[in-house]
Amino acid sequence: MAIHHPHNHPIHEQLDRQYDRCLAPSRHSRIKQRWSTEPALAGLGIDEILDICAIPTEAQNPIVRALIARHQDDDTDATTILLIALLPSLTRIESTFTPRQRRDDAYSALWAAAGHLLATVDPEYEPTSSNGCPRALISHLATRLRSSKRSLEPEHRNLCRRYQRDGLPTVVSLDASRIDPAARDFESQVFARLELERLAFIVDTGQISRHQWNQLLKHRLGDVPRSNALRINAHRTTAQLAHLVGHEAA
C-alpha cells in the first residue's frame, strides 16, 4: 500500500520510515507471528489490515480495537499501523485549516491529540450512530479529532465565549500529570495545555513582559479595580497575544 501525503511534513517523513521498517520481510514476518494470537489480526498482513481499515464499515472495528489494545501495551508496530489508518482523516481535517493555523503548525497539535486519543480510548469501545447502528471506529476517532480541531479556531472559540461571559474561567495546569484522561473532553484539555505552554514560552522569552502578563491576569480575574489605564494595558497585551498565539487570549 502506497501512502499518499498531500504535502511534506516531518511527521509524514517519520511515518514513512516506520512503515517501511514494518514492511521489511523479516520484520513483517515477526509482526504477523506476534499478532497471530489476536483473532482479529491472525493471518493478516499489514497491507490487508490497512485495506480493511480504509473501508468505513464496522467490519474494521475488531481489527482497530486489537491494534489499539496492542498500541496501549507499547507495541510500536501497532502504533504505526493505527496512525497510517488515521492519516487520510487527519489530512482531510488539515485541509480545512486557516492560513494562520498552518503558520502555527496546528497540524502537529492535531497529531499530538491523535496520539493522546489512541492512548486513552477504551479498546473495547463500540461506537454507534445517532440511530443506534454500528459505526466504523476509524470514522468515530476522526469525528472526535475534528471536534477537537475546532478548539483551535478563533471564530468558534469567540462565538462560544459570547455565551460564557458569566461562567467561571477554566484553568488547565501546565503539568501533564494534571490532565484527566477520563474526562469526556480530553482532547480539548490537550489543546488547552499546548496553548498554555505557548503562552508560558512567550512570557519566559520576554515577548511580553511579566508586568504586562500580571496586569492582564489581575484585570481578567478582577483582583484590582478596573481603571481605564489597566483596561487599556490589558487590551494591548491581549492584542499582542492574539498576534503571537494566533487567537484571542482567553
Number of C-alpha atoms within 10 A of each C-alpha: 8 7 13 10 13 12 7 8 12 9 11 17 12 11 18 17 11 17 19 10 15 21 15 11 10 10 13 17 14 13 18 17 12 12 20 14 11 15 11 18 20 14 14 14 15 19 13 13 19 20 12 16 25 16 13 15 15 20 15 21 24 18 23 27 21 18 26 24 20 18 20 17 12 12 14 14 19 23 22 21 24 23 17 21 20 20 19 17 18 19 16 13 18 20 12 12 18 14 9 14 18 14 11 14 13 18 21 15 17 23 17 15 22 20 15 15 18 19 18 13 16 13 19 13 10 15 18 14 10 8 6 8 9 15 19 20 24 23 19 16 17 19 14 15 21 18 14 21 22 14 18 22 16 17 13 11 15 16 10 12 13 9 9 11 9 8 8 8 11 8 10 15 14 15 9 11 8 10 16 12 17 9 10 9 13 18 25 19 23 23 20 19 19 15 19 17 15 14 19 14 13 18 16 12 11 10 13 17 14 14 10 17 20 12 19 22 14 16 19 15 11 10 10 12 10 13 10 9 9 17 16 13 17 21 15 14 19 19 15 17 20 15 13 17 18 17 20 16 19 12
